[in-house]
Amino acid sequence: MKKILLISSKLLTKIHKLLTNMKDRIVNKLTKNFQPSFLQVIDNSSAHSGHFVATNNLGTHFKVIITSNVLANCTKIQAHRLINKSLQQEFLDGLHALEIKII
């Protein structure tokens, strides 16, 4: 007798999040939302090893350096708010600190 495994889309989403590391998630979201001409995402989590415990071996502290026409007409605080809002789910999933540099 064959067993059929049915997996809900919610469970698949959770599995995907666990298998995709935080840096990749940040790169994917920022690329999708801001179409940057330059994007560098640096995992600084190791510099904060005693400060905040990483969950599921996902990074918790990142630096983002970005150039994007989408952000060009924004004030610095508007741009930071847009970036933070776009990464809202990542903050809920363990992202603890984000340093942002817009060039």
C-alpha atoms as an extended CHARMM CRD file, in Angstrom:
* protein
*
       103  EXT
         1         1  MET       CA              0.0000000000        0.0000000000        0.0000000000  PROA      1               0.0000000000
         2         2  LYS       CA              1.4310000000        3.3780000000       -1.0200000000  PROA      2               0.0000000000
         3         3  LYS       CA              1.2380000000        6.3170000000        1.3350000000  PROA      3               0.0000000000
         4         4  ILE       CA              0.5300000000        9.7070000000       -0.0840000000  PROA      4               0.0000000000
         5         5  LEU       CA              2.0830000000       12.7000000000        1.6400000000  PROA      5               0.0000000000
         6         6  LEU       CA              0.0800000000       15.8840000000        1.3880000000  PROA      6               0.0000000000
         7         7  ILE       CA              1.8560000000       19.0570000000        2.4170000000  PROA      7               0.0000000000
         8         8  SER       CA              0.0000000000       22.3170000000        2.8330000000  PROA      8               0.0000000000
         9         9  SER       CA              1.2900000000       25.4740000000        1.1940000000  PROA      9               0.0000000000
        10        10  LYS       CA              1.7960000000       26.9920000000        4.6740000000  PROA      10              0.0000000000
        11        11  LEU       CA              4.0590000000       24.1150000000        5.6560000000  PROA      11              0.0000000000
        12        12  LEU       CA              5.9630000000       24.3790000000        2.3740000000  PROA      12              0.0000000000
        13        13  THR       CA              6.5030000000       28.0900000000        3.0330000000  PROA      13              0.0000000000
        14        14  LYS       CA              7.8560000000       27.3590000000        6.5200000000  PROA      14              0.0000000000
        15        15  ILE       CA             10.1700000000       24.6570000000        5.1770000000  PROA      15              0.0000000000
        16        16  HSD       CA             11.4300000000       27.0010000000        2.4620000000  PROA      16              0.0000000000
        17        17  LYS       CA             12.1820000000       29.6960000000        5.0610000000  PROA      17              0.0000000000
        18        18  LEU       CA             14.1770000000       27.2550000000        7.1520000000  PROA      18              0.0000000000
        19        19  LEU       CA             16.1710000000       26.0680000000        4.1540000000  PROA      19              0.0000000000
        20        20  THR       CA             16.8790000000       29.5400000000        2.7810000000  PROA      20              0.0000000000
        21        21  ASN       CA             19.4490000000       31.4210000000        4.8020000000  PROA      21              0.0000000000
        22        22  MET       CA             18.7750000000       34.9360000000        5.9880000000  PROA      22              0.0000000000
        23        23  LYS       CA             21.3610000000       36.5730000000        3.7180000000  PROA      23              0.0000000000
        24        24  ASP       CA             19.7480000000       35.0370000000        0.6310000000  PROA      24              0.0000000000
        25        25  ARG       CA             16.3150000000       36.1410000000        1.8080000000  PROA      25              0.0000000000
        26        26  ILE       CA             17.5390000000       39.7240000000        2.2820000000  PROA      26              0.0000000000
        27        27  VAL       CA             19.2150000000       39.7720000000       -1.1480000000  PROA      27              0.0000000000
        28        28  ASN       CA             16.1000000000       38.3340000000       -2.8130000000  PROA      28              0.0000000000
        29        29  LYS       CA             13.6880000000       40.7810000000       -1.1490000000  PROA      29              0.0000000000
        30        30  LEU       CA             15.8250000000       43.8700000000       -1.7670000000  PROA      30              0.0000000000
        31        31  THR       CA             16.4690000000       42.8790000000       -5.3760000000  PROA      31              0.0000000000
        32        32  LYS       CA             12.7640000000       42.2840000000       -5.9870000000  PROA      32              0.0000000000
        33        33  ASN       CA             11.5780000000       45.4730000000       -4.2840000000  PROA      33              0.0000000000
        34        34  PHE       CA             14.2960000000       47.9630000000       -5.2450000000  PROA      34              0.0000000000
        35        35  GLN       CA             15.9670000000       46.6630000000       -8.4550000000  PROA      35              0.0000000000
        36        36  PRO       CA             19.3470000000       47.9020000000       -7.2150000000  PROA      36              0.0000000000
        37        37  SER       CA             22.1950000000       48.7640000000       -9.5560000000  PROA      37              0.0000000000
        38        38  PHE       CA             24.4820000000       47.8150000000       -6.6410000000  PROA      38              0.0000000000
        39        39  LEU       CA             23.7150000000       45.6120000000       -3.6530000000  PROA      39              0.0000000000
        40        40  GLN       CA             26.0290000000       44.1460000000       -1.0550000000  PROA      40              0.0000000000
        41        41  VAL       CA             24.7230000000       42.2550000000        1.9800000000  PROA      41              0.0000000000
        42        42  ILE       CA             27.2770000000       41.4720000000        4.6910000000  PROA      42              0.0000000000
        43        43  ASP       CA             26.5870000000       39.0670000000        7.5590000000  PROA      43              0.0000000000
        44        44  ASN       CA             28.0750000000       40.6350000000       10.7050000000  PROA      44              0.0000000000
        45        45  SER       CA             26.4870000000       38.0980000000       13.0700000000  PROA      45              0.0000000000
        46        46  SER       CA             29.7910000000       36.6090000000       14.2060000000  PROA      46              0.0000000000
        47        47  ALA       CA             30.8230000000       39.9880000000       15.6240000000  PROA      47              0.0000000000
        48        48  HSD       CA             27.7870000000       39.8240000000       17.9170000000  PROA      48              0.0000000000
        49        49  SER       CA             28.0290000000       36.1940000000       19.0500000000  PROA      49              0.0000000000
        50        50  GLY       CA             27.5410000000       36.9520000000       22.7560000000  PROA      50              0.0000000000
        51        51  HSD       CA             24.9670000000       39.6800000000       22.1780000000  PROA      51              0.0000000000
        52        52  PHE       CA             22.1500000000       37.8360000000       20.4200000000  PROA      52              0.0000000000
        53        53  VAL       CA             21.7530000000       34.1180000000       19.7980000000  PROA      53              0.0000000000
        54        54  ALA       CA             21.1330000000       33.1160000000       16.1840000000  PROA      54              0.0000000000
        55        55  THR       CA             18.2100000000       30.7790000000       15.5720000000  PROA      55              0.0000000000
        56        56  ASN       CA             18.4630000000       27.8250000000       13.1780000000  PROA      56              0.0000000000
        57        57  ASN       CA             21.9620000000       28.9690000000       12.1820000000  PROA      57              0.0000000000
        58        58  LEU       CA             20.4780000000       31.9530000000       10.3730000000  PROA      58              0.0000000000
        59        59  GLY       CA             22.2570000000       35.2900000000       10.5190000000  PROA      59              0.0000000000
        60        60  THR       CA             20.9270000000       37.9420000000       12.8290000000  PROA      60              0.0000000000
        61        61  HSD       CA             23.0710000000       41.0510000000       12.1460000000  PROA      61              0.0000000000
        62        62  PHE       CA             23.5700000000       42.4180000000        8.6320000000  PROA      62              0.0000000000
        63        63  LYS       CA             24.9180000000       45.4230000000        6.7890000000  PROA      63              0.0000000000
        64        64  VAL       CA             23.2750000000       46.4260000000        3.5130000000  PROA      64              0.0000000000
        65        65  ILE       CA             24.9750000000       48.7020000000        0.9970000000  PROA      65              0.0000000000
        66        66  ILE       CA             22.6010000000       49.6190000000       -1.8000000000  PROA      66              0.0000000000
        67        67  THR       CA             22.2200000000       51.8960000000       -4.8200000000  PROA      67              0.0000000000
        68        68  SER       CA             18.7500000000       52.0430000000       -6.3350000000  PROA      68              0.0000000000
        69        69  ASN       CA             16.7630000000       54.4540000000       -8.4790000000  PROA      69              0.0000000000
        70        70  VAL       CA             13.7190000000       53.5080000000       -6.4080000000  PROA      70              0.0000000000
        71        71  LEU       CA             15.3870000000       55.0980000000       -3.3790000000  PROA      71              0.0000000000
        72        72  ALA       CA             16.9740000000       58.0270000000       -5.2270000000  PROA      72              0.0000000000
        73        73  ASN       CA             14.2360000000       60.5760000000       -4.4590000000  PROA      73              0.0000000000
        74        74  CYS       CA             13.7040000000       59.4550000000       -0.8620000000  PROA      74              0.0000000000
        75        75  THR       CA             15.1210000000       61.1180000000        2.1880000000  PROA      75              0.0000000000
        76        76  LYS       CA             17.5080000000       58.9570000000        4.1630000000  PROA      76              0.0000000000
        77        77  ILE       CA             14.8480000000       58.1150000000        6.7480000000  PROA      77              0.0000000000
        78        78  GLN       CA             12.2330000000       57.3480000000        4.0660000000  PROA      78              0.0000000000
        79        79  ALA       CA             14.6590000000       54.9710000000        2.3420000000  PROA      79              0.0000000000
        80        80  HSD       CA             15.5110000000       53.2370000000        5.6180000000  PROA      80              0.0000000000
        81        81  ARG       CA             11.8160000000       52.8390000000        6.4230000000  PROA      81              0.0000000000
        82        82  LEU       CA             11.1080000000       51.3270000000        3.0010000000  PROA      82              0.0000000000
        83        83  ILE       CA             13.9730000000       48.8570000000        3.3580000000  PROA      83              0.0000000000
        84        84  ASN       CA             12.9780000000       47.8950000000        6.9090000000  PROA      84              0.0000000000
        85        85  LYS       CA              9.3470000000       47.4660000000        5.8560000000  PROA      85              0.0000000000
        86        86  SER       CA             10.3380000000       45.2290000000        2.9470000000  PROA      86              0.0000000000
        87        87  LEU       CA             12.2420000000       43.0080000000        5.4060000000  PROA      87              0.0000000000
        88        88  GLN       CA              9.4400000000       42.8890000000        7.9840000000  PROA      88              0.0000000000
        89        89  GLN       CA              9.0600000000       39.0960000000        7.7630000000  PROA      89              0.0000000000
        90        90  GLU       CA             12.8150000000       38.6130000000        8.1460000000  PROA      90              0.0000000000
        91        91  PHE       CA             12.7410000000       40.6610000000       11.3690000000  PROA      91              0.0000000000
        92        92  LEU       CA              9.9100000000       38.4280000000       12.6070000000  PROA      92              0.0000000000
        93        93  ASP       CA             11.9630000000       35.3540000000       11.6700000000  PROA      93              0.0000000000
        94        94  GLY       CA             15.1290000000       36.3240000000       13.5550000000  PROA      94              0.0000000000
        95        95  LEU       CA             16.8080000000       39.2650000000       11.8420000000  PROA      95              0.0000000000
        96        96  HSD       CA             17.8880000000       41.3680000000       14.8170000000  PROA      96              0.0000000000
        97        97  ALA       CA             19.9310000000       44.2910000000       13.4620000000  PROA      97              0.0000000000
        98        98  LEU       CA             20.2830000000       45.9270000000       10.0680000000  PROA      98              0.0000000000
        99        99  GLU       CA             22.8490000000       48.5830000000        9.2010000000  PROA      99              0.0000000000
       100       100  ILE       CA             21.9150000000       50.3940000000        5.9890000000  PROA      100             0.0000000000
       101       101  LYS       CA             24.1790000000       52.4620000000        3.7530000000  PROA      101             0.0000000000
       102       102  ILE       CA             22.6570000000       54.0410000000        0.6620000000  PROA      102             0.0000000000
       103       103  ILE       CA             25.1670000000       55.1080000000       -1.9630000000  PROA      103             0.0000000000
